[in-house]
Amino acid sequence: MDAVDLQIIRELQADGRLSNQELADRVRLSPSPCLRRVRRLEEAGLIRGYTAIVDQLTFGLPITVFVNIRLERHTSDMVGTFEEHVGRIEHIQDCYLMTGDSDYLLRIVTESLEAYERLVRDQIHAIPGIASIQSSFAFGSVKQSRIYPRPAPPRPSPWPA
């Protein structure tokens, strides 16, 4: 992946609806090589798909909750069961495996506090093996970026090769 590939990725992260001609103009390539590069990035799995960014409030999901989950035990069965259940709950937008005091961090969006309570009582509490649930409600969003920072170049080894 070179600098042009990185620029293509950043442009598509900012606007996935760019035509190939617009993208080629922005990255200073002619359309054919630009399209070949995009297809190569897709085939390599760097670009996994394209999606619409929907306004959460306008869509009717104004509540964002970050939930720390701690499991009772860390057996492969318990972890597998938890992760399988989480995958089926559509209000859970993200689930991260964590280090520290909690095992998982969930980002949940919902219609209301009452809807969140029902979600916890009816679906999250039903997942076997949960030791604790700690919820933090977001007042608002200060920054949501979908454009990754440029990766740092590899540092040369201080050791002779």
C-alpha positions in Angstrom: 0.0 0.0 0.0 1.5 3.3 -1.1 0.6 6.9 -0.5 -1.9 7.0 -3.4 -3.7 3.9 -2.0 -3.9 5.7 1.4 -5.3 8.8 -0.2 -7.9 6.7 -2.1 -9.0 5.1 1.2 -9.2 8.4 3.0 -11.3 10.0 0.1 -13.7 7.0 0.1 -14.0 7.1 3.9 -15.0 10.8 3.6 -17.4 10.1 0.8 -18.1 6.6 -0.4 -20.4 7.9 -3.1 -17.6 9.5 -5.2 -17.7 8.5 -8.8 -14.5 6.9 -10.1 -13.9 10.1 -12.1 -14.2 12.3 -9.0 -12.0 10.0 -7.0 -9.4 9.9 -9.8 -9.4 13.7 -9.9 -8.9 14.0 -6.2 -6.0 11.6 -6.1 -4.5 12.9 -9.3 -4.8 9.6 -11.4 -6.5 8.9 -14.6 -9.8 6.9 -14.1 -8.5 3.4 -15.3 -5.6 3.1 -12.9 -7.7 4.6 -10.1 -10.4 2.0 -10.6 -7.8 -0.8 -10.7 -6.4 0.4 -7.4 -9.8 0.5 -5.8 -10.6 -3.0 -7.0 -7.2 -4.2 -5.7 -7.9 -2.6 -2.3 -11.4 -4.3 -2.3 -9.9 -7.7 -3.2 -7.2 -7.4 -0.5 -9.9 -6.8 2.1 -8.8 -3.2 3.0 -12.1 -1.9 1.6 -14.7 -4.2 3.0 -17.8 -2.4 1.7 -19.7 0.9 1.4 -22.5 2.2 3.6 -24.7 5.2 4.3 -24.0 7.2 7.4 -27.4 7.8 9.0 -28.1 10.5 11.5 -28.8 8.7 14.8 -31.1 11.4 16.2 -33.2 11.9 13.1 -33.5 8.1 12.7 -35.1 8.0 16.1 -32.3 6.5 18.3 -31.2 9.5 20.5 -29.8 7.5 23.4 -26.2 6.2 23.3 -25.1 4.0 26.2 -21.7 2.6 26.8 -21.9 -0.6 28.8 -19.1 -2.4 30.6 -19.7 -6.1 31.0 -17.7 -8.4 33.3 -18.1 -12.2 33.0 -18.3 -14.6 35.9 -15.7 -16.9 34.3 -13.6 -16.8 31.2 -14.2 -20.3 29.8 -14.4 -20.7 26.1 -18.0 -21.8 26.4 -19.0 -18.8 28.4 -17.1 -16.3 26.1 -18.6 -18.0 23.0 -22.1 -17.9 24.4 -21.8 -14.2 25.4 -20.4 -13.2 22.0 -23.1 -15.2 20.2 -25.9 -13.5 22.1 -24.4 -10.0 21.6 -24.2 -10.7 17.9 -28.0 -11.2 17.8 -29.0 -8.0 19.6 -29.4 -5.3 17.0 -29.3 -2.3 19.4 -25.7 -3.3 20.2 -23.7 -1.4 17.6 -20.2 -2.2 18.8 -18.7 -4.8 21.1 -15.1 -4.6 22.1 -13.0 -7.2 24.1 -11.3 -5.2 26.7 -8.4 -5.3 29.2 -8.8 -3.9 32.7 -11.8 -4.0 35.0 -14.3 -5.1 32.4 -14.2 -7.8 29.8 -16.3 -6.1 27.2 -17.4 -2.6 26.2 -20.7 -2.3 24.3 -22.0 0.7 22.4 -25.8 0.6 22.4 -28.2 3.0 20.7 -31.9 3.1 21.6 -35.1 5.1 21.4 -35.5 6.0 25.1 -34.4 5.2 28.7 -37.4 2.9 29.0 -36.4 1.0 25.8 -32.8 0.7 27.2 -34.2 -0.7 30.5 -36.3 -3.3 28.6 -33.3 -4.2 26.5 -31.2 -4.8 29.7 -34.0 -6.7 31.5 -35.2 -8.8 28.6 -32.1 -9.5 26.5 -28.8 -8.6 28.3 -29.8 -10.1 31.7 -30.8 -13.3 29.8 -27.2 -13.9 28.6 -25.7 -16.5 30.9 -22.5 -15.8 32.7 -22.6 -12.1 33.2 -21.2 -11.0 36.6 -21.8 -7.3 36.3 -23.2 -4.6 34.0 -22.2 -1.0 34.3 -24.0 1.6 32.1 -22.8 5.1 31.1 -25.0 7.4 29.2 -23.6 9.8 26.6 -24.8 13.4 26.9 -23.8 14.1 23.3 -21.1 13.5 20.7 -18.1 15.7 20.4 -16.4 13.8 17.6 -17.3 10.8 15.4 -14.7 10.2 12.7 -14.9 7.5 10.2 -11.6 8.4 8.6 -8.6 6.5 10.1 -5.4 8.4 10.8 -2.5 7.6 8.6 -0.5 4.7 9.9 3.0 5.6 11.2 5.8 4.3 9.0 7.7 1.3 10.4 10.6 2.3 12.6 14.0 0.9 11.6 15.4 -1.6 14.0 18.2 -0.3 16.2 19.8 -3.8 15.8 22.0 -4.7 12.9 20.4 -7.1 10.4 
